[in-house]
Amino acid sequence: MTNEFKGKIGRTFDDSTPWWPPLTTPPEGSPNILIVLLDDVGYAQFGCYGSDVATPTFDKLASNGLRYSNYHTTALCSPTRAALLTGRNPHSVGMGRVADIVSGFPGYNSIMPASAGMISEILVRNGYATYLLGKWHLSPQGENQMGSTRERWPLGRGFERFYGFLGGETDQYHPDLVYDNHQVDPPRTPEQGYHITEDMADKAELFINDLRAAHPEKPFFMWFAPGACHAPHQAPKSFIDAYRGKFDHGWDAWREEVFARQKKSGLLPSDTVLSERPHWVPEWAGLSADEKRLYARMMEVYAGFLTHTDAQVGRVIKHIESLGELDNTIVLVMSDNGASSEGGPKGSFNEMFFFNFMPESLEENIKRIDLLGTPAAHNHYPWGWAWAGNTPFKRWKRETHEGGVTDPLIIHWPKKLAAKNEVRTQYLHSVDVMPTLLELIGIDAPTHIAGVEQQPIEGVSFAHTLSDAKAPSKHVTQCYEMLGSRALYHDGWKAVVFHQLP
């Protein structure tokens, strides 16, 4: 529907009065929003969540903001992304599993309806610039080709600019890149120093600079979702080699050290009991010398990958700060699910072996140990490190135990957040993020978007917890289901059942 002309058209220009439709603007003083969504990073893998892996950017944000110790996801990447962007449970919007696994049944068809509007679609209609960098993974696999519909690509769901990849993972050195709605080649080769996370940081700065050249005051919503730390674990050699020898003592001892730091920092209550090692995770002391050497190196690669990612996020943060805008930018740092066991019990030189049930030889992998983390490998660490990365919880990604669904969440907003370096313990879920951001900005969730009536939002705002550590959680009940495993949370209690192998 066009706007009714409210000027005057006379016989001459002098007799006429021009008129333009008013620009849509957000509430005065609206903040920028930067969501940093990491991939397959466990609860205990940030420095500020107990790890000794260097994450200075994330740690600094936490020290000047809040850490949430009871934040939950869905156990898998696409469903968590759907929950975050729509404020609705993934089964309510067709994304009960990853977008690649499509079935013709309600809740699992990977076709997110227009009735489940995304926060990007709301904000762009309220005067925000909207950008997505990195992983999408919310369109059916059959629609991720150049000849397919782009209706369910980022630009079809409220994002004005997109630079990243459509699927669930990509090679960090040879990514399948899409720029807006077109496939492109990386701007450099690995031999010229290319890495996708660095490229994403470059484009994030470019998008912000382009915006400021045209609209100095317009706030932006940026979804920064690197492929890190999803396999393949790949990073520059200098980042990896910085961890040489750091994990030689193994996952059992490392997990105990992390747990002690978690309690000392106040992240966990002092009387927290550490869950036991399951029988399918081998005791480090019982491994052979070659196994220890290989598995420690695989963790060194992962640690270098995470530190490298932290550094690229740091570049984006510093750029926003250089523009004088960090003070009024809401920054959220989180992960989409627990640490991943998809390397299997022995790790993998090529993660696709695990998915295709193909055996790997320890002898062959030892011969290729120096290739781990390089463009020649598609590696993933063994699941002992995933178990340790989810300290103090049981199990891991794809499962509804706490190790699969409990994740770090950091919130930083200097202008409005008085609390510094505090821990919040309220129960939260991914569906709560969207309504929280809308409340903080002062925008009501619309009843219709582009003429389509909207489904009820199922998350609840936790904005009240930012200023009150003792405020009760408003999220009382939450259901989980992932690949057959199920759980039900209610008011501090949780029932959980496991229906997969092992």
ZIKA-V570672 format. One record per residue. PHI is phi in whole degrees, -180 to 180 (* if undefined). Layout:
[[PHI] [PHI]]
This chain:
[[*] [-83] [-72] [-68] [-67] [-114] [-93] [-137] [-111] [-100] [-72] [-130] [-63] [-64] [-86] [-109] [-126] [-73] [-154] [-124] [-59] [-65] [-72] [-78] [-127] [-75] [-54] [-57] [78] [-59] [-80] [-68] [-131] [-122] [-104] [-103] [-110] [-83] [-124] [62] [-95] [-80] [-55] [-103] [-101] [-80] [-57] [-75] [-113] [113] [-78] [-103] [-73] [-74] [-133] [-63] [-65] [-65] [-65] [-67] [-60] [-67] [-68] [-107] [-152] [-125] [-111] [-101] [-97] [-134] [-95] [-128] [-121] [-107] [91] [-153] [-68] [-58] [-60] [-66] [-62] [-62] [-65] [-63] [-78] [-106] [72] [-128] [-64] [-59] [-68] [-76] [-124] [81] [-122] [-72] [-134] [-67] [-62] [-71] [-100] [-101] [-131] [-88] [-128] [-56] [90] [-135] [-92] [62] [-112] [-78] [-74] [-64] [-74] [-109] [-63] [-89] [-60] [-62] [-70] [-75] [-68] [-65] [-84] [-118] [92] [-90] [-84] [-129] [-132] [-127] [-117] [104] [-82] [-102] [60] [-131] [-124] [-56] [-56] [-69] [-105] [-96] [-103] [-63] [-87] [-93] [-64] [-107] [-58] [-107] [-84] [-53] [-69] [-88] [-124] [98] [-89] [-86] [-136] [-143] [-143] [169] [-135] [-86] [-87] [-83] [-157] [-156] [-68] [-71] [-102] [-129] [-77] [-88] [-93] [-126] [-113] [58] [-115] [-131] [-74] [-136] [-90] [-58] [-72] [-142] [-101] [-58] [-65] [-93] [95] [-75] [-150] [-62] [-67] [-66] [-62] [-61] [-64] [-58] [-71] [-61] [-63] [-63] [-61] [-67] [-63] [-60] [-63] [-67] [-67] [-99] [-139] [-60] [-108] [-75] [-75] [-122] [-115] [-119] [-103] [-110] [-126] [-67] [-71] [-82] [-111] [-67] [-62] [-75] [-78] [-140] [-159] [-56] [-58] [-63] [-70] [-69] [-67] [-63] [-106] [-59] [84] [-72] [-121] [-65] [-80] [93] [-72] [-65] [-68] [-61] [-63] [-64] [-64] [-62] [-60] [-63] [-68] [-61] [-72] [-64] [-81] [88] [-65] [-117] [-60] [-64] [-97] [-62] [-104] [-76] [-65] [-80] [-71] [-73] [-67] [-83] [-95] [-67] [-68] [-59] [-62] [-89] [-81] [-75] [-62] [-67] [-62] [-60] [-63] [-68] [-70] [-66] [-65] [-62] [-73] [-60] [-64] [-61] [-61] [-63] [-62] [-68] [-64] [-62] [-64] [-56] [-66] [-72] [-62] [-59] [-62] [-65] [-60] [-64] [-67] [-62] [-65] [-65] [-87] [76] [-115] [-66] [-59] [-114] [-121] [-80] [-110] [-119] [-119] [-156] [-123] [-91] [-172] [-70] [-59] [-95] [-97] [-75] [-86] [73] [-68] [-115] [73] [-148] [-74] [-139] [-55] [-66] [-61] [-62] [-67] [-106] [56] [-101] [-72] [-124] [-97] [-59] [-62] [-68] [-69] [-64] [-62] [-103] [-60] [-75] [-91] [-60] [87] [-100] [-62] [-83] [-122] [-130] [-83] [-148] [-74] [-72] [-72] [-61] [-75] [-65] [-57] [-68] [-69] [-104] [-49] [-101] [-94] [-91] [64] [-161] [-44] [81] [-127] [-92] [-68] [-60] [-63] [-89] [-123] [-103] [-139] [-69] [-145] [-115] [-126] [-135] [-158] [-55] [-65] [-120] [-105] [-76] [-67] [-130] [55] [-111] [-108] [-112] [-111] [-64] [-69] [-132] [-137] [-54] [-65] [-84] [-68] [-61] [-64] [-66] [-63] [-62] [-66] [-63] [-79] [93] [-116] [-82] [-66] [-74] [-80] [-138] [-129] [52] [84] [-99] [-65] [-96] [-66] [-61] [-76] [-99] [-81] [-128] [-67] [-113] [-57] [-66] [-80] [-63] [-108] [-141] [-65] [-100] [-63] [-70] [-72] [-91] [-96] [-94] [-131] [-147] [-100] [-133] [-154] [-148] [54] [102] [-76] [-137] [-157] [-135] [-102] [-151] [50] [94] [-115] [-141] [-107] [-141] [-137] [-114] [-134] [-131] [-109] [-75]]
